[in-house]
Amino acid sequence: GLQEKLSNHSGKLYFGSCADPNTLNIANNVNVLKSDFGCVTPENSMKWDATEPNRGSFSYGNADTLVNWATSNGKLIRGHTLVWHSQLPGWVSNINDQTTLRSVIENHISNLAGRYAGKLYAVRTWDVCNEIFEENGSLRSSVFQRVLGESFVTIAFQAARKADSKAVLYINDYNLDSVNAKVNGMISLVNRVNTATPNTIDGIGTQMHLQGGQGSTAQAVLTALAGASVKEVAITELDIAGAPAQDYNQVVQACVNTPKCVGVTVWGVSDTNSWRSGTSPLLFDGSYKPKAAYNTIIGAL
Ligand code: G3I
């Protein structure tokens, strides 16, 4: 399958998909994950609303199911995500003072990232901060930005490092699809943070929820992101409306051709289970049969 082709072609690379108990319950889906994927990202189960719905009260049922599945099947895990303005419980959004918010962030990260640290197939990567930019490259308005300013980024990454010293720590965002203001804002922030405190941010993830035609700019984006002060970059949530074979292949080849790019994760296996199911954006159809884009990627590797 894809994972085997990709790692034979270039040993460093993984091919991943999001998954969670709702899709791990589907036998056809699981068969494809086993045959074609080397890494899983929890689609929802590690988000703040799922893991700490009330302050100090943690629930890991679905996250544990995902981690146990990955462990017993020898798959890597991309932990997703520690600090995000969305799927954030109201009790966090309502915090107004710096001391409380800082300790709430640190406690959340120490619990969640600490839980999956140091195991045999521990979490390889954490998306520590997700979607923290506006389209113009400035910091997105959120409780984190409002109360703590840019310092929340360093606070979060340092807490993650403390909780899991082996995990590779990422900043992740969408619409980093051509070299635009958001890409430049990302690169500036990463360089600024890593200059002030070296080795804080290890990697940049570009989600790549694309339209047809956007595969052509993937290489330029990965080259630009890889020029920031990070050890690696990755494509973290790929899906492309209509799943055009050419665009998919351009994106995968862009990662293969970028020395710092460690892997491609698609945001689901089958169109049926996609958050964009109306656009049939994935590599497998509703019957879990490979589509043209899958065959093109495999053929090119
Ligand atoms: O769990 C509840 C369930 O109890 C309730 O009955 C049901 C009714 O709507 O909703 C369920 O929650 C849904 C959740 O997925 C779990 O299925 C939410 O409504 C729904 O909004 C949520 O959507 C997820 C979305 O993130 C939320 O922002 C998608 O599955 C997930 O694919 C999507 O993933 C994000 C990445 O994390 C970050 N980047 C963008 C990407 C796509 O939006």
Boltz pocket constraint, residues with backbone or C-beta under 6 A from the ligand:
constraints:
  - pocket:
      binder: B
      contacts: [[A, 43], [A, 44], [A, 86], [A, 87], [A, 174], [A, 207], [A, 237], [A, 275]]
      max_distance: 6.0
